[in-house]
Amino acid sequence: MHELFLMAVMPDADLERAQALLQGLSGMTAQRSLHRVMFYAGPPQPRGLAIKRLNPAPSQQRLWADLHQQMTRSSFILQARYAIKPEDLGQQQQQNQSQPLLNASIASGSIPGMLRWQDLPDPTSSSNAVGILRLTTQRKKIDIPELRNLPTLLAENNYQFKSEMIEESITFFNNGTEYALVRYHRLPGVVSAPTEQAPQGAPVPLTALPSWDELRSPGLCLDPSGQWLLFVRRHVVEDTSPEKMKKALELLDGAHTQLTGVFEFRAVDRRAHDTRIERPLNNMPAPLPQKIRA
């Protein structure tokens, strides 16, 4: 599957106006959602993704085969995504519980999550057929829903937990085009006790999520100014079809024209969406990034 999208940045003060406009455009009431997104980094040397103890549904077998093939090509950062409710935020540990109910449910596998992989975006052409700068980003993407014990599955494949966020979304749909207002909230990092394998400790998921008020504070919002991202998306399942890819691009060009003057869509540096893990050379550790001096 390919995901194609336009992106604009919008201040929080314009949220109500944007929702009213998108509601009128789509003719539907907004779908609001919260997701806990946990990021796992693959091993330095790509090894694929083994699912020995998992019995995938027939509808998911092709997705797993495709994902395994991609993970043998390169190592990536994967997302384990869990839909949550506002009442899950600020949830405290109850008597006779080792951890809050949400965390216990994720750890035990009693609630399902989605595994997501997104490739480095494709290089984009500079303009469309009529010479207008094309701002559409497109990338290969695999979503495998309704998976239990995701953290265990990833750990068994030597994927290491790195960080997590809360994704807040307000979404509208119109004839197969998705309009999503998205904001990300950082979750405080926690490090485990030192071990022989990790003398400095290793990042671990929070045992309890902050409250909704804490989450929306400037300190935890990824952008302290509280700005939102608007994504206008199309998904092409049959992405080997040039005609269907071309049609999706044309529809996004139309959406861009329709919303010009309302939202300022921006060109995206595809490297900002690069989820690949740098592979060590000759079994040596990957070099640290160079410091850029002004």
C-alpha atoms as a printed R data frame, in Angstrom:
    type eleno elety resid chain resno       x       y       z
1   ATOM     1    CA   MET     A     1   0.000   0.000   0.000
2   ATOM     2    CA   HIS     A     2   1.119   3.558  -0.708
3   ATOM     3    CA   GLU     A     3   0.186   6.572   1.393
4   ATOM     4    CA   LEU     A     4   0.082   9.915  -0.431
5   ATOM     5    CA   PHE     A     5  -0.382  13.124   1.515
6   ATOM     6    CA   LEU     A     6  -0.255  16.902   1.634
7   ATOM     7    CA   MET     A     7   0.771  18.608   4.875
8   ATOM     8    CA   ALA     A     8   0.063  22.050   6.338
9   ATOM     9    CA   VAL     A     9   0.796  23.604   9.739
10  ATOM    10    CA   MET     A    10  -2.023  25.381  11.560
11  ATOM    11    CA   PRO     A    11  -2.067  27.387  14.829
12  ATOM    12    CA   ASP     A    12  -4.306  26.183  17.646
13  ATOM    13    CA   ALA     A    13  -6.271  29.452  17.455
14  ATOM    14    CA   ASP     A    14  -7.567  28.414  13.999
15  ATOM    15    CA   LEU     A    15  -8.761  24.959  15.093
16  ATOM    16    CA   GLU     A    16 -12.459  25.803  15.422
17  ATOM    17    CA   ARG     A    17 -12.540  27.510  12.017
18  ATOM    18    CA   ALA     A    18 -10.691  24.617  10.374
19  ATOM    19    CA   GLN     A    19 -13.079  22.047  11.859
20  ATOM    20    CA   ALA     A    20 -16.101  23.992  10.616
21  ATOM    21    CA   LEU     A    21 -14.624  24.225   7.118
22  ATOM    22    CA   LEU     A    22 -13.712  20.534   6.929
23  ATOM    23    CA   GLN     A    23 -17.099  19.524   8.329
24  ATOM    24    CA   GLY     A    24 -18.791  21.507   5.571
25  ATOM    25    CA   LEU     A    25 -16.481  20.028   2.945
26  ATOM    26    CA   SER     A    26 -17.024  16.432   4.073
27  ATOM    27    CA   GLY     A    27 -20.623  16.648   5.275
28  ATOM    28    CA   MET     A    28 -19.775  14.648   8.400
29  ATOM    29    CA   THR     A    29 -19.128  15.155  12.085
30  ATOM    30    CA   ALA     A    30 -15.495  14.928  13.123
31  ATOM    31    CA   GLN     A    31 -14.091  11.602  14.316
32  ATOM    32    CA   ARG     A    32 -11.907  12.263  17.361
33  ATOM    33    CA   SER     A    33  -9.304   9.753  18.471
34  ATOM    34    CA   LEU     A    34  -6.329   9.312  20.766
35  ATOM    35    CA   HIS     A    35  -3.537   6.815  20.171
36  ATOM    36    CA   ARG     A    36  -0.628   5.782  22.319
37  ATOM    37    CA   VAL     A    37   2.218   5.365  19.830
38  ATOM    38    CA   MET     A    38   5.234   3.351  20.984
39  ATOM    39    CA   PHE     A    39   8.383   3.436  18.832
40  ATOM    40    CA   TYR     A    40  10.659   0.388  18.541
41  ATOM    41    CA   ALA     A    41  14.047   0.407  16.792
42  ATOM    42    CA   GLY     A    42  15.141  -2.672  14.909
43  ATOM    43    CA   PRO     A    43  18.553  -4.352  15.275
44  ATOM    44    CA   PRO     A    44  21.518  -2.713  13.499
45  ATOM    45    CA   GLN     A    45  21.734  -5.653  11.101
46  ATOM    46    CA   PRO     A    46  18.383  -6.372   9.377
47  ATOM    47    CA   ARG     A    47  17.058  -9.848  10.161
48  ATOM    48    CA   GLY     A    48  13.487  -9.827   8.971
49  ATOM    49    CA   LEU     A    49  10.577 -10.259  11.352
50  ATOM    50    CA   ALA     A    50   9.826 -13.754  12.684
51  ATOM    51    CA   ILE     A    51   6.296 -14.562  13.846
52  ATOM    52    CA   LYS     A    52   6.761 -18.174  14.932
53  ATOM    53    CA   ARG     A    53   4.240 -18.048  17.787
54  ATOM    54    CA   LEU     A    54   1.731 -15.952  15.861
55  ATOM    55    CA   ASN     A    55  -0.962 -17.526  13.719
56  ATOM    56    CA   PRO     A    56  -1.914 -14.662  11.384
57  ATOM    57    CA   ALA     A    57  -5.354 -14.488   9.860
58  ATOM    58    CA   PRO     A    58  -5.458 -15.355   6.143
59  ATOM    59    CA   SER     A    59  -6.145 -11.696   5.343
60  ATOM    60    CA   GLN     A    60  -2.899 -10.714   7.107
61  ATOM    61    CA   GLN     A    61  -0.511 -13.340   5.739
62  ATOM    62    CA   ARG     A    62   0.410 -11.233   2.690
63  ATOM    63    CA   LEU     A    63   1.016  -8.197   4.926
64  ATOM    64    CA   TRP     A    64   3.369 -10.185   7.170
65  ATOM    65    CA   ALA     A    65   5.239 -11.547   4.152
66  ATOM    66    CA   ASP     A    66   5.651  -8.031   2.747
67  ATOM    67    CA   LEU     A    67   6.764  -6.665   6.108
68  ATOM    68    CA   HIS     A    68   9.290  -9.477   6.593
69  ATOM    69    CA   GLN     A    69  10.729  -8.756   3.151
70  ATOM    70    CA   GLN     A    70  11.107  -5.059   3.973
71  ATOM    71    CA   MET     A    71  12.769  -5.846   7.314
72  ATOM    72    CA   THR     A    72  15.369  -8.023   5.557
73  ATOM    73    CA   ARG     A    73  16.191  -5.138   3.214
74  ATOM    74    CA   SER     A    74  16.898  -2.654   6.011
75  ATOM    75    CA   SER     A    75  16.245  -2.203   9.709
76  ATOM    76    CA   PHE     A    76  13.552   0.332  10.616
77  ATOM    77    CA   ILE     A    77  11.745   2.030  13.463
78  ATOM    78    CA   LEU     A    78   8.290   0.457  13.827
79  ATOM    79    CA   GLN     A    79   5.218   1.776  15.616
80  ATOM    80    CA   ALA     A    80   3.023  -0.161  18.040
81  ATOM    81    CA   ARG     A    81  -0.222   1.837  18.136
82  ATOM    82    CA   TYR     A    82  -2.989   1.531  20.737
83  ATOM    83    CA   ALA     A    83  -6.320   3.359  20.640
84  ATOM    84    CA   ILE     A    84  -6.984   4.894  24.053
85  ATOM    85    CA   LYS     A    85  -9.744   6.914  25.713
86  ATOM    86    CA   PRO     A    86  -9.411  10.186  27.653
87  ATOM    87    CA   GLU     A    87 -10.181   8.273  30.862
88  ATOM    88    CA   ASP     A    88  -7.049   6.162  30.305
89  ATOM    89    CA   LEU     A    89  -4.985   9.298  30.880
90  ATOM    90    CA   GLY     A    90  -4.011   9.939  34.486
91  ATOM    91    CA   GLN     A    91  -5.108   6.398  35.373
92  ATOM    92    CA   GLN     A    92  -3.712   5.408  38.738
93  ATOM    93    CA   GLN     A    93  -2.592   2.028  39.957
94  ATOM    94    CA   GLN     A    94  -5.427   0.265  41.780
95  ATOM    95    CA   GLN     A    95  -5.131  -1.866  44.869
96  ATOM    96    CA   ASN     A    96  -3.868  -5.398  44.138
97  ATOM    97    CA   GLN     A    97  -2.661  -4.291  40.674
98  ATOM    98    CA   SER     A    98   1.008  -4.242  39.744
99  ATOM    99    CA   GLN     A    99   0.349  -1.456  37.220
100 ATOM   100    CA   PRO     A   100  -2.583   0.624  35.881
101 ATOM   101    CA   LEU     A   101  -5.226  -1.265  33.905
102 ATOM   102    CA   LEU     A   102  -4.199   0.110  30.493
103 ATOM   103    CA   ASN     A   103  -0.568  -0.952  30.871
104 ATOM   104    CA   ALA     A   104  -1.563  -4.321  32.296
105 ATOM   105    CA   SER     A   105  -3.872  -4.883  29.313
106 ATOM   106    CA   ILE     A   106  -1.115  -4.062  26.812
107 ATOM   107    CA   ALA     A   107   1.418  -6.251  28.637
108 ATOM   108    CA   SER     A   108  -0.970  -9.207  28.898
109 ATOM   109    CA   GLY     A   109  -2.156  -8.906  25.306
110 ATOM   110    CA   SER     A   110  -5.793  -8.503  26.327
111 ATOM   111    CA   ILE     A   111  -6.152  -5.401  24.146
112 ATOM   112    CA   PRO     A   112  -5.015  -5.385  20.508
113 ATOM   113    CA   GLY     A   113  -2.748  -2.879  18.841
114 ATOM   114    CA   MET     A   114  -1.675  -2.024  15.324
115 ATOM   115    CA   LEU     A   115   1.826  -2.522  13.938
116 ATOM   116    CA   ARG     A   116   2.833   0.197  11.465
117 ATOM   117    CA   TRP     A   117   5.799   0.490   9.114
118 ATOM   118    CA   GLN     A   118   6.457   3.502   6.881
119 ATOM   119    CA   ASP     A   119   9.219   3.614   4.290
120 ATOM   120    CA   LEU     A   120  11.409   6.533   3.284
121 ATOM   121    CA   PRO     A   121   9.176   8.660   1.013
122 ATOM   122    CA   ASP     A   122   9.672   8.343  -2.721
123 ATOM   123    CA   PRO     A   123  11.523  11.142  -4.526
124 ATOM   124    CA   THR     A   124   8.854  13.552  -5.791
125 ATOM   125    CA   SER     A   125   8.554  15.161  -9.180
126 ATOM   126    CA   SER     A   126   8.971  18.930  -9.150
127 ATOM   127    CA   SER     A   127   5.635  19.780 -10.760
128 ATOM   128    CA   ASN     A   128   2.398  18.322 -12.023
129 ATOM   129    CA   ALA     A   129   1.089  18.246 -15.574
130 ATOM   130    CA   VAL     A   130   0.186  21.950 -15.616
131 ATOM   131    CA   GLY     A   131   3.462  23.119 -14.091
132 ATOM   132    CA   ILE     A   132   2.201  23.724 -10.538
133 ATOM   133    CA   LEU     A   133   4.666  22.811  -7.788
134 ATOM   134    CA   ARG     A   134   3.637  19.411  -6.469
135 ATOM   135    CA   LEU     A   135   3.686  19.210  -2.685
136 ATOM   136    CA   THR     A   136   2.479  15.612  -2.418
137 ATOM   137    CA   THR     A   137   4.601  13.175  -0.425
138 ATOM   138    CA   GLN     A   138   4.202   9.452  -1.123
139 ATOM   139    CA   ARG     A   139   5.618   6.431   0.662
140 ATOM   140    CA   LYS     A   140   5.056   2.725   1.059
141 ATOM   141    CA   LYS     A   141   3.217   1.800   4.244
142 ATOM   142    CA   ILE     A   142   2.082  -1.394   5.976
143 ATOM   143    CA   ASP     A   143  -0.533  -1.462   8.745
144 ATOM   144    CA   ILE     A   144  -1.320  -4.771  10.487
145 ATOM   145    CA   PRO     A   145  -4.256  -4.311  12.905
146 ATOM   146    CA   GLU     A   146  -5.727  -6.330  15.752
147 ATOM   147    CA   LEU     A   147  -2.423  -7.702  17.083
148 ATOM   148    CA   ARG     A   148  -1.948  -8.814  20.673
149 ATOM   149    CA   ASN     A   149   1.333  -9.028  22.611
150 ATOM   150    CA   LEU     A   150   3.013  -6.580  20.237
151 ATOM   151    CA   PRO     A   151   5.752  -5.526  22.709
152 ATOM   152    CA   THR     A   152   6.642  -9.197  23.267
153 ATOM   153    CA   LEU     A   153   6.689  -9.950  19.537
154 ATOM   154    CA   LEU     A   154   8.999  -7.001  18.863
155 ATOM   155    CA   ALA     A   155  11.304  -7.840  21.779
156 ATOM   156    CA   GLU     A   156  11.644 -11.423  20.503
157 ATOM   157    CA   ASN     A   157  12.895  -9.941  17.220
158 ATOM   158    CA   ASN     A   158  15.463  -7.751  19.015
159 ATOM   159    CA   TYR     A   159  13.491  -4.542  18.568
160 ATOM   160    CA   GLN     A   160  14.167  -2.099  21.396
161 ATOM   161    CA   PHE     A   161  11.675   0.355  22.834
162 ATOM   162    CA   LYS     A   162  12.865   3.927  22.243
163 ATOM   163    CA   SER     A   163  10.102   6.427  23.035
164 ATOM   164    CA   GLU     A   164   6.367   7.025  22.988
165 ATOM   165    CA   MET     A   165   3.849   9.777  22.228
166 ATOM   166    CA   ILE     A   166   0.140  10.438  22.381
167 ATOM   167    CA   GLU     A   167  -1.357  11.231  18.976
168 ATOM   168    CA   GLU     A   168  -4.476  13.413  19.073
169 ATOM   169    CA   SER     A   169  -6.512  13.378  15.837
170 ATOM   170    CA   ILE     A   170  -9.631  15.043  14.441
171 ATOM   171    CA   THR     A   171 -10.530  13.347  11.159
172 ATOM   172    CA   PHE     A   172 -12.962  13.880   8.278
173 ATOM   173    CA   PHE     A   173 -13.488  11.830   5.088
174 ATOM   174    CA   ASN     A   174 -14.753  12.915   1.689
175 ATOM   175    CA   ASN     A   175 -14.954  10.487  -1.251
176 ATOM   176    CA   GLY     A   176 -11.969   8.457  -0.099
177 ATOM   177    CA   THR     A   177  -9.827  11.449   0.848
178 ATOM   178    CA   GLU     A   178  -8.891  11.761   4.524
179 ATOM   179    CA   TYR     A   179  -8.509  15.160   6.189
180 ATOM   180    CA   ALA     A   180  -6.797  14.730   9.560
181 ATOM   181    CA   LEU     A   181  -5.879  17.434  12.062
182 ATOM   182    CA   VAL     A   182  -3.140  15.892  14.193
183 ATOM   183    CA   ARG     A   183  -1.188  16.995  17.244
184 ATOM   184    CA   TYR     A   184   1.512  15.033  19.080
185 ATOM   185    CA   HIS     A   185   2.213  15.046  22.812
186 ATOM   186    CA   ARG     A   186   5.536  13.831  24.171
187 ATOM   187    CA   LEU     A   187   5.550  11.370  27.036
188 ATOM   188    CA   PRO     A   188   8.320  11.722  29.631
189 ATOM   189    CA   GLY     A   189  11.213   9.332  29.137
190 ATOM   190    CA   VAL     A   190  11.860   6.663  31.763
191 ATOM   191    CA   VAL     A   191  15.037   4.577  32.001
192 ATOM   192    CA   SER     A   192  15.249   1.083  33.478
193 ATOM   193    CA   ALA     A   193  17.709   0.033  36.149
194 ATOM   194    CA   PRO     A   194  21.236  -0.675  34.813
195 ATOM   195    CA   THR     A   195  21.970  -4.204  33.634
196 ATOM   196    CA   GLU     A   196  25.018  -5.974  32.254
197 ATOM   197    CA   GLN     A   197  23.638  -5.552  28.725
198 ATOM   198    CA   ALA     A   198  22.631  -1.901  29.334
199 ATOM   199    CA   PRO     A   199  24.945  -0.352  31.963
200 ATOM   200    CA   GLN     A   200  23.250   3.033  31.557
201 ATOM   201    CA   GLY     A   201  19.777   1.536  31.640
202 ATOM   202    CA   ALA     A   202  17.386   1.438  28.692
203 ATOM   203    CA   PRO     A   203  14.225   3.398  27.833
204 ATOM   204    CA   VAL     A   204  11.024   1.736  29.046
205 ATOM   205    CA   PRO     A   205   7.330   2.612  28.570
206 ATOM   206    CA   LEU     A   206   5.611   4.666  31.245
207 ATOM   207    CA   THR     A   207   3.766   2.679  33.886
208 ATOM   208    CA   ALA     A   208   1.050   5.368  34.049
209 ATOM   209    CA   LEU     A   209   0.131   8.052  31.524
210 ATOM   210    CA   PRO     A   210  -0.085  11.750  32.477
211 ATOM   211    CA   SER     A   211  -3.511  13.303  32.945
212 ATOM   212    CA   TRP     A   212  -5.232  15.058  30.044
213 ATOM   213    CA   ASP     A   213  -4.438  18.481  31.541
214 ATOM   214    CA   GLU     A   214  -0.758  17.562  31.953
215 ATOM   215    CA   LEU     A   215  -0.619  16.132  28.457
216 ATOM   216    CA   ARG     A   216  -1.881  19.341  26.857
217 ATOM   217    CA   SER     A   217   0.551  21.550  28.738
218 ATOM   218    CA   PRO     A   218   3.189  23.358  26.613
219 ATOM   219    CA   GLY     A   219   5.913  21.244  28.199
220 ATOM   220    CA   LEU     A   220   4.571  17.965  26.773
221 ATOM   221    CA   CYS     A   221   3.190  19.174  23.447
222 ATOM   222    CA   LEU     A   222   5.713  18.347  20.718
223 ATOM   223    CA   ASP     A   223   5.310  21.915  19.481
224 ATOM   224    CA   PRO     A   224   5.150  24.217  22.567
225 ATOM   225    CA   SER     A   225   3.010  26.681  20.587
226 ATOM   226    CA   GLY     A   226   0.338  23.975  20.278
227 ATOM   227    CA   GLN     A   227   0.227  23.972  16.482
228 ATOM   228    CA   TRP     A   228  -1.654  21.293  14.575
229 ATOM   229    CA   LEU     A   229  -0.655  19.426  11.433
230 ATOM   230    CA   LEU     A   230  -3.238  18.998   8.690
231 ATOM   231    CA   PHE     A   231  -2.753  15.871   6.586
232 ATOM   232    CA   VAL     A   232  -4.798  15.412   3.410
233 ATOM   233    CA   ARG     A   233  -4.315  11.733   2.504
234 ATOM   234    CA   ARG     A   234  -5.142   9.079  -0.030
235 ATOM   235    CA   HIS     A   235  -4.227   5.396   0.281
236 ATOM   236    CA   VAL     A   236  -3.604   3.219  -2.777
237 ATOM   237    CA   VAL     A   237  -3.779  -0.488  -1.954
238 ATOM   238    CA   GLU     A   238  -2.917  -1.599  -5.505
239 ATOM   239    CA   ASP     A   239   0.188   0.567  -5.600
240 ATOM   240    CA   THR     A   240   1.737  -1.329  -8.515
241 ATOM   241    CA   SER     A   241  -0.951   0.180 -10.757
242 ATOM   242    CA   PRO     A   242   0.374   3.381 -12.408
243 ATOM   243    CA   GLU     A   243  -3.189   4.415 -13.242
244 ATOM   244    CA   LYS     A   244  -4.348   4.231  -9.623
245 ATOM   245    CA   MET     A   245  -1.277   6.064  -8.347
246 ATOM   246    CA   LYS     A   246  -1.801   8.765 -10.975
247 ATOM   247    CA   LYS     A   247  -5.483   9.078 -10.035
248 ATOM   248    CA   ALA     A   248  -4.611   9.523  -6.344
249 ATOM   249    CA   LEU     A   249  -2.109  12.258  -7.218
250 ATOM   250    CA   GLU     A   250  -4.706  14.023  -9.357
251 ATOM   251    CA   LEU     A   251  -7.259  13.914  -6.534
252 ATOM   252    CA   LEU     A   252  -4.743  15.377  -4.079
253 ATOM   253    CA   ASP     A   253  -3.844  18.075  -6.606
254 ATOM   254    CA   GLY     A   254  -7.559  18.894  -6.716
255 ATOM   255    CA   ALA     A   255  -7.769  19.031  -2.916
256 ATOM   256    CA   HIS     A   256  -4.724  21.299  -2.863
257 ATOM   257    CA   THR     A   257  -6.351  23.674  -5.347
258 ATOM   258    CA   GLN     A   258  -9.622  23.614  -3.394
259 ATOM   259    CA   LEU     A   259  -7.924  24.538  -0.108
260 ATOM   260    CA   THR     A   260  -5.393  27.032  -1.464
261 ATOM   261    CA   GLY     A   261  -5.727  30.301   0.430
262 ATOM   262    CA   VAL     A   262  -7.199  28.500   3.443
263 ATOM   263    CA   PHE     A   263  -4.243  26.305   4.412
264 ATOM   264    CA   GLU     A   264  -0.610  26.810   3.490
265 ATOM   265    CA   PHE     A   265   0.665  23.432   2.336
266 ATOM   266    CA   ARG     A   266   4.398  22.890   2.557
267 ATOM   267    CA   ALA     A   267   6.955  20.829   0.717
268 ATOM   268    CA   VAL     A   268   8.305  18.057   2.956
269 ATOM   269    CA   ASP     A   269  11.950  17.013   3.058
270 ATOM   270    CA   ARG     A   270  11.629  13.253   2.702
271 ATOM   271    CA   ARG     A   271  14.609  12.759   5.018
272 ATOM   272    CA   ALA     A   272  12.442  14.076   7.862
273 ATOM   273    CA   HIS     A   273  10.340  10.907   7.458
274 ATOM   274    CA   ASP     A   274  13.271   8.481   7.201
275 ATOM   275    CA   THR     A   275  12.682   5.636   9.671
276 ATOM   276    CA   ARG     A   276  15.629   3.490   8.584
277 ATOM   277    CA   ILE     A   277  18.261   2.371  11.103
278 ATOM   278    CA   GLU     A   278  21.786   3.113   9.939
279 ATOM   279    CA   ARG     A   279  23.641  -0.139   9.387
280 ATOM   280    CA   PRO     A   280  27.107  -0.460  11.000
281 ATOM   281    CA   LEU     A   281  30.022  -0.752   8.574
282 ATOM   282    CA   ASN     A   282  32.271  -3.812   8.962
283 ATOM   283    CA   ASN     A   283  30.568  -4.639  12.272
284 ATOM   284    CA   MET     A   284  31.726  -1.324  13.751
285 ATOM   285    CA   PRO     A   285  29.265   0.900  15.602
286 ATOM   286    CA   ALA     A   286  27.501   3.470  13.453
287 ATOM   287    CA   PRO     A   287  29.229   6.875  13.665
288 ATOM   288    CA   LEU     A   288  27.713   9.598  15.781
289 ATOM   289    CA   PRO     A   289  26.022  12.406  13.831
290 ATOM   290    CA   GLN     A   290  28.232  15.348  12.960
291 ATOM   291    CA   LYS     A   291  27.709  18.538  14.937
292 ATOM   292    CA   ILE     A   292  26.522  21.355  12.744
293 ATOM   293    CA   ARG     A   293  27.942  24.711  13.685
294 ATOM   294    CA   ALA     A   294  26.311  28.000  12.778
